[in-house]
Amino acid sequence: MKSRRVVVTGIGALTPIGNNLKDYWKALKAGVSGAAPITHFNAENFKTQFACEVKGFEVTDFIHRKEARKLDKFSQYAMVVADEAFNDSGLNMDKIDSDRAGVVWGSGIGGMQTFYNESVNFGSGNGTPRFNPFFIPKLISDIPAGHISIKYNFRGPNFTTVSACASSTNALIDAFNYIKWNKADLFIAGGSEACVYEPGIGGFNAMMALSTRNDDPKTASRPFDKDRDGFVMGEGGGAIVIEEYEHAIKRGAKIYAEIVGGGLTADAHHITAPHPEGLGAYNVMQLAIEEAEIPVTDVDYINVHGTSTPLGDIAETKAIKALFGEHAYNLNISSTKSMTGHLLGAAGVIESIACIMAVKDNVVPPTINHFTDDPDIDNKLNFTFNKAQKRTVNYALTNTFGFGGHNASVLFKKYTS
């Protein structure tokens, strides 16, 4: 069976630095930090009191209040970005073969806020079980995919990928493969997360994974910096309409970029720590590039996982140097988590969007908050520190790695007919 070309025709974004694609991309290029003191709950007794929250978002601007109450915030985010992506794509529901249209969604944790609220309500009562009838449908990680498919009458493949921070990258790769091998014609794929609440912040604090730079939140996410002290929690979501090339051309769709490769591997090393030599990261990037059938020297930009953790940043850098050799010094590398924070299961899709826009506009967004070189990291590499750089970007690769040793990479190519 001959494989088919797969292209990106619609994008939606809801992030800590922009509530739509246009604003998100503008803020990325400008190097804007989304970190600020937490407003979703009183965090004064927590080790970390700041996060990258979505700002100025009112769900009733998009979803009727009655319907919004039936959705956990991670599902609300999903519905908003899916709608933006669908509208951006120019798809006409009446002209879609619904049986060939699907949804793949990623979320590492799902309805954490709903579970927490229902548990608190039960625990504060007299033991009589009084649970919201929407408790389970609000909680489960797969529910955004279900809601999206119902809204747009997409009756093709419909499921959710859960692989911690690699979840939405997994979703994109699965959707890509279904189209490539003629199992479907188009997908809404992406992910969403909403964990800036007591159990999210408290749980990651207990693991000592979060930055505690409460005196200066905006500079707390500092990938590859000597004084990095953990990641900054983010929230939001992203959606991408991906489509078979001929299907898109036939309807006159605008095309942002082409998806040409995807890789999935496991570290098989530790539940939270990366392989010290970046073995899984090396393998997953290699697989994505091999699927595209290009030499490593064709890659121009890597949007790295780059969470600002002591071990992770070093391991990923080792993997890049090992795979790309001397070409590593010709690459632009950046971690947009320095601006958005870490959106957990939604990180992969918003970072894929950064790659798509870099390929489209020939601009590499920066890694902000770099102050001091780390002697354990090769600073001859171009980490695009502190300021965006213009360059021709024909191929952009994005990496996401999750607890459990899950690794995922997607390779995007500049579109040519």
N, C-alpha and C positions, 0 to 999 in steps of 0.2 A: 504494500500500500504506500503510495506517495504521500509524504507529509505535506501539510498545508501551511501557508504563511499566516501569521497571527499579528494583528495590529491593535493599537490603542486608539479608541475613537471618542472617549468621554472620560471626564475626571471630576471627582468631587472631593473636597477636603474640609475638615473641621478640626482645627488644631489650636494649640495654645498661643500661636502667633498669627493666626488668620482664620476666619470662619468661612472661607470659601477659597477656591483655587487661586484666584487673582491676588487676594490679600496674603495668602500663605506664601506664594512664590515671591511676591514683593518683599515680604519680611525676611525670607530666607536670603535673598540677595543682599539685603541691607544689614544682615547680621544682628537681627533683633533677638533678644532673650525673652523667653516666655515665663521665666521663673519669678515668683512673687510669694508673699505670705499666703498661707492657705486660708480660703474663705468658706469652703464647703462645710467645715466643722471647726470647733475650738481646739486648736492644736497646741496650746500653751504648755501642756504637760508631756508632749512628745519630743523625742530627741531631734527629730526633723520637723520644722514648723513651716516649711515652704514647699511649693510644688509648681509644676507648669500646668495650671488649670486652663480650660477653655474659658474665654472671657466674653462678656456681653451676649451670652447665648440665652435666648428665651424660647423654649420649646414650642410655646403656643403661637409663635410667629410662623411655624411650619406645620404643626400637628394640632388638631383640635384637642382642647383640654381633656375632654372625656376619653379620647383615645390615648392621649399621652400618659394618663394615669395607669394605663394597662401595660406600660413599657418601662423597664428599667432604663436608666440613663444610657447604658451602653447600646441598647436597642434604639433609643431616641436618636443618638448620634448616627447610628447605622442608617436609619430611614432618611435622615437629612442629607447625608453624603450620597446615598444611592440616588436620591431625587436629583441632586445637582449633576451627578454623572450622567444619569439618563437624559436629562434635559440638554446637557452639553453635547451629548452624542448625536442629537437630532433624530433619534429613533422614533418611529411611528408604531404604536402598539397594534394598530389595525393591519400593518404590513409585515409583522413579524410572524414567523412560524413558531408559535409558542412551545411546541414540542421540541424545538431545537435551541431553545434559549434557557439558560440556567443561572443559578446563583451559587457561588462558593464564598463563604464568609469565614473569617478567622477571629477568634477571641481566646486569649490565654486563660481568662478567669471567668468571664461572663458576668452574671448579675450579682456581684458582690454586695452592692449597696442594699439590694432587695433582701438577700439572705440575712445580712446584718440587722436590718430594721425589723424584720419579722422575728428574728431570734430575740432581740432586745424587748420587743413588745410582749412576746410570750414569757420571757424571764421576769418581766416586771409585773406580771399578773398573778393570779392565784392558782395557776396550774391548769386552768381550763383552756383547752386548745381553741384559740380564736385566730385562725390564719386567713389572710386575704385569699379569695378564690383564684386570684391571678398570681399567687405566690410562685408556683412551679413554672407556669408559662413565662413569667417575667425573669426567672432565674436562669433557665437552661441556656447554654452557650449557643445552641443551634437556632434559637428563636428568631434572630434577625434575618437569617436566610429564608425562613418560612414567611415572615412578614413581607420581605421584599418580593418574593415570588408571587405571593397573593396579590400585592398591589399591582404588579406589572403583568400578571398572568403568565409567568415563565414556568412552563411545565417540564422543562428538561432537568438535568442533574441538579440536585439541591441538597447541600450539606455544609457542615462546618468543620474546619480544621482546627485542632487544638494541639499546638506544639510550643507552648509557652511563648517566648518573644519572637519565635519564628512563625507564628500562626498565620498571619495575613500574607506572608511571603509564600507559605505553603499553599494558601488559597489561590494566589495568582498562578503558581506553577501548575496546580491541578487543573485550573480553568484553561490555561495555555495548552496543556496536554490533551484535554478533551477536544479542543478545537483542532489542534494540530493533527490528531488522528481521526478526525471526522466523526466524532461522537456528538458534536454539537456545533452550532454556528456562532453563538455569541453568549457572553456571560457578563453579569455584574459581579465583580470580585473585589474583595477588600477585607476590612476588619475594623473593629471598634473596641474601645476599652474605657472603663470609668471606675478607677480604683483609688481615687484621691479621697479616701474615707478612712475612718479609724482603723479598720482591720488591714487595709492596704498599707498605710503608712506604718502602723505599728508592727505588722508582720515583717516588712522589709527592714525596719529598724532593728528588729530582733535578730535578723541575719547579718546586721552590720553592712548592709548593701547600699544604703542611701547616704548621700552627702549630708553632713550636719552643719554646713556653713550658714547658720541662721543669721549671721551678721551681714551677709552679702549674698543673698539668693541669686541675683542676676549673673554672678560669676561662678556659681557653684558647679555647674556642669562644665568641666574643663578637660575634655579628652586629650590624652597624650601629654598633659602638663605634669610636671614633677610633683605638684602638690594636689593632684586630684584625690578625692576622698570618697568616691562613690557616685552613683547615678542620682539624677533628679527625676522623681515620678512625674509622668505626663498623662494626659488623657485626650480623648477625641476619636477621630476615625477618618478613613479615606475609602473611596470607591473608585474603581476603574472599569469602564466598559471595554472589554476586549472582544475582538471580532475576527472572523476569518476574512482574509484580505479581499477576495472576490465579492464576498457578501457586502463588505464596506464600500467597495468601489461601485458596485451595482446601484447602491442607494445614494451615491454621491457624498459619502461621509468625509468629514475632515479627519486627517490621520496625524496623530501626535508623534508616534514612533512605532517601531516594530519590536516585538518580543522574539528573541532568537535563541534563548537558551535558559535552562533552569537546572539547578543542582540541589540534591538533598543527601545529607550524610549524617552520621552520628559520631560523636567523639568517643563514645564507649569508654569513658574515663572517670567522670565524677558527676554527681547530680547537680552541682552548681558551679564548679570551677572549670575553666576551659582546659583543653589539653595544653600542657606547658609549651609545646613546640608548635601549637596551632595546626595539628595534623588534620583534624576534621575541617577546619577552615580552608586549608590548602586543598583538600580533596573536593570540597563543595564548589569552590571557585573554578577548579580545573574542569569539573563536570559541566558546569554552565558554559564555559568557553569551548569545550570540546563539542558540545551539542550544536553550537553555532558554527562549528567548522571554520574557526578563524585562529590565527596565531595569537599568543598572548600579547604580542607587540601591537595589535590593533586596538587594544583597550586603552581608552584615554582617561577615564575617571572611575574611581571606586568610592561609592558612598558606604563607608564602613559601619560595622556594628557600633564600635567606638563609644561605649557607654560611660566612660570616665571611671572605670574601676581599675585598681592597681594591676591585677593579673590579666584581665581581658584585653586591655589595650596593647600590652606587650605581646601576647600570644598572636593576636591578629596581625600585628606588624611583622612578626617573624614569618607568618604564613605568606604574606604578600611578597616579602623579599625572596622567600624560597621558590615561589611559583613564577614570579615575573623576572627574577634575576636582575640584570642591569636595567631592564626596561622599567623596573620599579621606580627608578629615579626620573623617568619621563612622565609618570602618571601624576594626575592630580588626585589627592586623597582628601576626603573631608568627612567629618561626623556632624550631621545636622542635629543630632541629639544635644549638641552644645547649645542649641537654640530652643528646640521643642521639648527637651527632656526626653525621657524614655516612655513611650506609649505602650510598652509591654506588647501584647498581641497585635496591636495596631501599628507598631513601629514600622514593620516591613512595608506596608502599603504607602504610608506617607513618605517614606524614604525612597520607595520606587517612584512616587510622583516627582520627588526632587530630581531623580535621575532622568525621568522622561522630559522634564522641563529643561534640564541641563543639555540634553541631546537636541531638543528643539531649538533652544535659544543660544546655545554655545556660551553658557555661563556656568561656572562651577561655584556653588554656594560655599561659604567658608566654614571652618572650624573656629568658633569664637572662644574667647576666654583663655588664650594661651599667653602665659606670662613667663614660665621658666621651663627650659628644656630638661627632659628626663634623660639622664645618662644611660639608662637601660633601653632607650628607644633611639633608633637611627634618625636623627633630625636632619639628615641630608635628604630624606624623603620630603616631598612637597605635600604637606598636610593642609595647604590652603589656609594658613593661620590668619584669623582675624579679619580678612577682607576677601570678598568674592573675586574670582579671576575670570577674565574672558579668554576662551580658547576654543578651537574647533573640537567638538565632542561628537565623534562618530559612534562610539560604543561606551556605554556606562553600565557598570556592574554594581549591584547592591547586595550587601551581606546582612543577614540577621541570624543570631545564635540564641538558643533558649535553654533554660534550666532543663536538665535531663540529657544535655549534650546534643540537642537538635540543631542542625545547621541547614540554612537555605540561602541560595543565591539566585538572582535573576539578572539576565543580561539584556539590555535594551540597545537597539540600533537606530541611528538616524534614518528616517523614512525616505526612501527613494522608490519611485514607481517601477 
